Amino acid sequence: MSSPSPLKLIVIGVILMILGVLLPLLMVVKVLTATLALSFLSYGASLVGMFLAFYGLFSYVKISRRK
């Protein structure tokens, strides 16, 4: 099983971070009901997205330095 490319990791991470910002925004403007589970989901999406994006970025830099 091969690991995903660094650019895919960066894109997935950015999407998760955007989701982590949009969900609380929608909760504040009362589009979504603010529940504890949804709050933890948005926090988790933001946190996992940040780690994925950084891992993808570091992998990209590591690969490009070898060339």
Secondary structure, DSSP 8 states (H G I E B T S, - for coil): -----HHHHHHHHHHHHHHHHHHHHHHHTTSS---HHHHHHHHHHHHHHHHHHHHHHHHHHHHHHH-
